């Protein structure tokens, strides 16, 4: 089974932190060396994707662990 998750292209991320500021559920956390995505909190509202000036964030399909193919 597939689900959708927020993904970061680290090569495009400038570390500005704007995405963190616009996230209504605090699913993003900026550290000096990386942006951490807490997909368990993310509701895929896409505010961060809309805000991001470099297009570093996107929604991708991902296999959900523990599920069997249907």
Secondary structure by P-SEA (a helix, b strand, c coil): cbbbbbbbccccccccccccccccccccccccccccccccccccccccccccccccbbbbbbbbcccccc
